[in-house]
Amino acid sequence: MISRRAAFRGLVGMFGAAPWLDSQDWDNDPVLGPINVFDFRDLAKKKLDPLAWDYLDGGSEDEQALRDSREAFKNLIIRPRMLVDTHKIDLKTEVLGAKLDYPILLDPAGGKNCFFKGGELEVAKGAAAAKALQITNGGIDELVESGKGPQWWQLTTGGQLQNRQTMRAFVKRLEAQGCQGICFTVDIMHVSHRERDMHNKLERSWCESGIPPRDANGQVPKAKTPWRAGIYPSRPSPLPTWQTVEELRSLTKLPIVLKGIMIAEDAERAVKHGASGIIVSSHGARQMDHVGATIEALPECVKAVNGKIPVLVDGGFRRGTDVLKALALGAKAVCIARPYLYGLACFGQRGVSRVLELMQTELALNMGLAGVPNIAAIDRSLVRWRHEHKG
């Protein structure tokens, strides 16, 4: 019987996995213990403070969209093709000028310091080691300037887009730093009710500073301004609109990707107002609840843009088969957040890299099993919804 180590080395040779794996201590290195994203999730839950875990794992209100984001994958069936030469699997692709070794990007995520000290920088180092493109919240300037950082896009939630002057300063700084694109998150203009955090009386500033140490009785300090319900939504100034997208477009040649699109009508507007691409996203089911799964929203958005701009997607991706299904439905690439955060919580940057390595290898293996040797070979005929029948 072939050993687990020998089997994995065979996959390394077949799919071109990271060279550091072949020299690792497979029996004693803890980062090599978890064999999939779910194992990393279980380990992260054990390691994190319960408040940090709820912040990482939770969704908004009833958490129905959070459940849907996983359940929907069960309704999408892969139709494998036999007797195709897949002795070499090529995952390479290109997204808005960025050449990628594989079609998995790192989504932005808040609260990384709740999971690991210096979390944003740890993630950036892990992304660079895994040769993945990262959408960063910021704070990795030193790594970027060293020339050792990942390919990256910069996130904005609209704060830098208040007027033309701040917008111009924002894009000039990014252009000077070598940023490859701007990701404008459009679904976070109001603070959602994340009820796990409300029950925990979480201080929202802890999401950036980290959960404070517990005392001898196991209690965290009392929050000065805990996350509360029943506060009527308001904002001190007007919120970004489609006109904001046009203004941003006029100020830079950098790709502008709108994250948070869920319907065909907005996908069409994104094209009309100058977006370079969209990410079909429900913000990890952490903003509006009851919006369904992003994998369900993906087809109408792909159809709406009609090939004019690339469509990416995030939300619930845990397996290589999940990624394969999204590519078959027309996604150019998939973005992940919780999976790499599990890795971060467990092992810092090495955990981030390892999660990416596992998902990359799963994708390659399942492409081989499905009879698609490269990304270009993946098309809509590779999948069907469970209710569909092929005559």
N, C-alpha and C positions, 0 to 999 in steps of 0.2 A: 504493500500500500504506500502511495506517495505521501511524504510528510507535508504538513501545512507550510513549513518553510520552503521546501522544494517547489510546492505548487505556486506559492506566491512569487518566488523567483522566476518561475516560468512566465507568469503574467508580466513581471517587470521587463523581461526580455521582449515579450510580444508587443507590449503597448508603450514601451519607452518611458517607464515611470522614473521618478527622481533618483539619481545615482546614489544619494545618501542612504537610501533604504537598504541597499544590498550589503552595506557595511555595518548595519546596526546589530545590537545584541537583542535578538528576537525574544529570548526567554526572560530577559531582565529589564528591558527598557519599557517603562510603563506607558509611554505614548503609543507603543505598538500593540498594547493590549486590546483596546476597543477595535472591533472589526467593522463597525458601520456607524452612521450618524446617531442611531438610536442608542448604541452603547455609550457614545460620548454624552448624550443627553442624560442618561441614567447616572453617569459618573458626575456630571456637572451638578445635578440636583443634590447629590450627596455632599459635594464640596462647598456649595454656596450657602450663605445665610438665607433662611427662608424668605426674607423680604426681597433679597436680590433675585432669588429664584422666581418668585411671583412676578417681579418686574420683567424678567426675561421671558417667562413662559406664557404670560397672560395675554388676553385680548380685551376688547371693550364690551361692556354691558353683558349680554347673555352669552357671549363668546360663541355664537352660532357660526359666524364667518370663520372663526378659528377652526372649529371642527370641520366645516365644509372644505376648508383648504386642503385637508388631507383626504377626507372621504371621497371627494370628487375624482381623485386619481383612480379609484377602484372602478369607476364607470367608463374608463377609457382603456380599450383593449389593444394590445400590440398584435399586428399581423406579420409574423416572421416569414422571411423569404429563404428558401433552402437552395443549396448547391450554388451559392455565390462565393467567389474567392475572397475570403476575408483574412488571409494570412497576415496582412498588414492593415492596421486600423489607424486612420488619420483623423485626429480631432481638430486640426487647425482650422481657424476661421478668422474673419476680419469684421470688426464692428466700427463703423464711422472712422476708418483710417487706422484703428488700433489693431495690430496683428496679434492674435491670441493663440496660445497653444491648445486651448480647449474652450468651449463656449459656456464657461461658468465664471461670473463676476461676483465681487463682494459688494453687497448692498451697504449703504450707510446704516448705522445703528447707534442710538444714543445709549448712555448709561454704561459704557464699557468699563469705567473705573469701578462699578459695582461688582464686576466679574473678575477683573485682574488689574492690578495697579499699572498705570500708564497704558491703558488698554488700546487706545487708538494707534499709538506707536507700535505696540506689539502686533497688532493686526496688520499694519503696513509692512512690518518686517516679515511676517508670515506670508503675506500676499506676494512680496517680492521673491521670497525663497521658492514659492510655488508657481511663480511666473503667471500670476493672475492680475487682472485689472481691478483696482479698488476704487470705489466711490467713497471718498473720505469726508468726514465731518470737519476736518481741519486739524491743525496741531501736529502735522508731520513735516513741517517746513525744514527742519534740520536734516531729516532723512532725504527729503527731496533734493536739497542743496548738495548733499553728499554724492548724489548720482547713483545711490544704491537702493533707491526706493522703487516701488512698483509703478507700472503704468497707472495713471490715476485721472479720475474726474473729480471735480469739487462739487459738493452739495451746497445748495442754498434752499432755504424754506421761505424766501422772500424778504428777509430782513435787510439784505444788501440791495434790494430793488426798490426802495422807498421813493427814490427820485433819480433823475438822470445823472446827477453828480455822483451819488454813492454807487450807482450802477457802473458808471465809467471807471471809477477807482477800483471797483471789485474786479472787473474783467481785465484791466491793465495789470493788476497784480498777478492774476492767474496766468496771463499770457507770458509775463516775465519769468514766472517760475517753471514754465514748461508744462502746464496743465493741458491735458488732451481733450477736455470737454467740461461742460457745466451740466449738472443734474439738478433740475428745479423740481422740488417736491411740491405738488400742488394740492395735496389732500390733508394738510395739517394746519389749516388756517384757524381752527378752533381746537381747544383742549378736550379730548374725548373723556368719557367716563370709563376709566379702567378700574373696575370695582374691586379687584383683588388688592390693588394699591390703596384704594380708599379705605377698605376694611383694615388694612395694615397701618393706616395713618402715616403713610409714607411722606416724607418731606421731599418735594420734587427736586430740590437742589442736591439731594443725596445721589440722584441719578448721574450726576457729574463728579461729585467729590468722593462717592463711594459710601457704602453703608457704614455708619460709625460703629466702633467696637461696643459689644454688649458688656454690661457690668457683671458683678459677681452673681447676681440673681438672674442673669440671662436676658436682661432688658436693654433695649436700645434707648438712647436719650429721647425725651419727649420732643416731638416735632414742633417747631415754632409756627409753621404754617402748613399743616398736613393737607394732603390732597383731599378735597371735600366735594360733596355732591350738592345740588340745589343752588348753584351759583349761575345766574342767568348769563348767557354768552355775550360778550362784547369785546371790541378791540378799540384801542385809542385812535387808530388812524385807518384810512381806507385800505382794503386788502388788494393784492395783485389781481389783475384781470388778464384777459387775452391781449389787451393793448400792451400790458407789461411785457408779454412775450415778444411782441413786435418790436418794442423799444430795445429790449435786450438783444434781439437779433441784429438790430441796426448798429450796435456798438462793438460787435466782435465777430470774427470768423470762426471762433471755436464752435464745435458742435453743441447744440442745446437740446438736452433730453428731458422731456417732461415725465416725471414719475408720479403715478397715481391715477392714470387714465383707466377707466373701467367700462366705457360705453363707446359704441361706434360713432355717435355724434361728436364726442370730444376728440376721438381719434382723427376725424375729418377736420375739426377745427385746428388741431395741432399742425396738420399739414398746411392749412390755409394761412396760419399765422406765423409760419416760419420755423417750426420746431424741426430739428434734425432727426429726431427719433422719439419714441415713447417707451415707457415701461408700464405695462399693465400690472397694476399693484393696488392692493387694499391696505398698504402700510402694515403688512403682517397681521391683518385683522385687528389692528389696534386703534383705528379711527372709527369710521362708521361701521356698525354691525349690520348683519342681515343683507349683505351685498353679494353673497354667494362666493364661490371660489374663483380665483383669477384664471385657473385653467379653463373654466367655463366661459369667462369673459374674453379670453384670448381670441377665439375664432372671429367674432364680430369685429374686433379691433383690427386684426390682420386684414380682413376683407375691406374694411373702411379705408385704410391707407392705400390699398391697391398697389403695393410695391413701391410707393413713392419714398417712404422712409422706413428704416428698420424698426421692428417691434421686438422689445424684450419683455420678460415677464418675471415676477417673483411671487412668492406666497406658497408655503407648504412643501417646498422641494426638499426631499430627504434622500432620494435614491437616484441612481443612474437611470433607471427606467422612467422616473418622473421627468428628468431632463430630456430623455429621448422622446417622450410623448409631446412635450412642449415644442421641440424642434419640428416634429411631424406636423403640428398644427400651425406652423409658420413662424414661430419665434426665432429670432436670429441668435439669441443667447438667453441664458437664465441667470438671475441674480439670487444670491442666498444671503441670509443674515443669521438667523438662529443657529444653523449648523456650525458656522465658524465661531459663533459666540460660545457654543458648547465646548468647542476645542480650546478657545481662549481661556474659559473658566477652568479647564482641567490642567492645561500645560502651557499657557501663554502662546508665544508665537509658534512654537513647534506644534502645538495642538491645532492652530489655525491651518498650518501647512498640511498636517496629516489629514484633517477633514477634507481639504481640497483634493489631496492625493487619493483618498478613498472614493470620493464622488467621481473624480476623473476616471479612475480605473473601472469603477462600476459602469460608467457610461460606455467606455471602450469595450468592455466585455459584452454588454448587452447589444451594442452595435454589431459586434461579431456574431452573436447568437441570432440577431434579427436579420442578418444578411445585408447590412449596409456598411461598406468599408470606409466611408468618409461622410462628412457632413452634407456634401452636395447630393448624396444618394438618398437622403432622408426626405420624404415628402408625405403628403396627406394620406396616401394610400397605405401607409405603414400602420395607421391606427383606425379604429372605429369606436364609436360610442356603443355602450352595451346594448342599447335599444335598436341600433342599426343592424341590418342583415345584408350580407353580400350574396347576391343571387348567382 
